[in-house]
Amino acid sequence: MDLADLRIVLVRPEEGRNVGAACRAAKTMGIEQLHLVAADGIDRHVARVVAVHAADLLDRAVVCGSVAEAVSGCTLAAAVTRRDGKRRKYRIWTAEQLGRRLAERGAGPVAVVFGNEKNGLSDAEMEPCQVAVAIPSAPQFPSLNLSHAVQVVAYEIYKQGHAPRQARPRQRPVGAERIARMAEPLTGALAEVGFFSETGAESVQRFLTDILTRADLVDREAQRLERILHNVGGVVLRTKR
């Protein structure tokens, strides 16, 4: 992928110093986009001082009200976290695996989302992302500093993206918003026939969206899958009648 398509998203950062250091980490690896979510409390002056020659990245940062807004329009969003759990992501990549997958993708915006220094990302903040990324570390001290985590992930993306590989034509993957709509005919039909519990439809919708987004579908594949899922939904409804 083109590094110009990559955006770093910092969610609820608490320390201006860490934001400035994250800017430096991102820019040393060729990343030029920064999105900030709920970052009103940081000291911008301190952040600019620490950012040094990457202060322009901070000055151009896009301020967003939510993670969903920050990753809007992306073909993939990856949430960096050290925690798993029932409401977290099924698929967890290492930073190296993320870099390799992004190097194999076609063109299109991609977001890497980092939580704040104290609590990381909540379940709700991870929801708009399709995959989790974990950085292996010693169990005695499993949590990395925010800027260090940005550096590790940015380095792997840069390294994998600039490794020699056979050139091949790239197609733009279908965006996550379209993929989210693809599963609606099937999940809607299943909900209508009473297949789900009260919250089951939403959970399955997100599950299918995550999987299909990671599949890097291009337009022709998406069109065919849309027809299939629409027809399957119709079969489910006819079976009820």
Salt bridges, closest charged atoms under 4 A:
GLU15 OE1 - ARG17 NH2 3.01
GLU32 OE1 - ARG60 NH2 2.89
ASP56 OD1 - LYS27 NZ 2.61
ASP56 OD2 - ARG60 NH2 3.03
ASP59 OD1 - ARG48 NE 2.95
GLU96 OE2 - ARG100 NH2 3.53
ASP123 OD1 - ARG88 NH1 2.73
GLU125 OE2 - ARG12 NE 2.67
GLU156 OE1 - LYS159 NZ 3.11
ASP210 OD2 - LYS89 NZ 2.91
ASP210 OD1 - ARG206 NH1 3.41
ASP216 OD1 - ARG105 NH1 2.05
ASP219 OD1 - ARG178 NH1 2.72
GLU226 OE2 - ARG178 NE 2.91
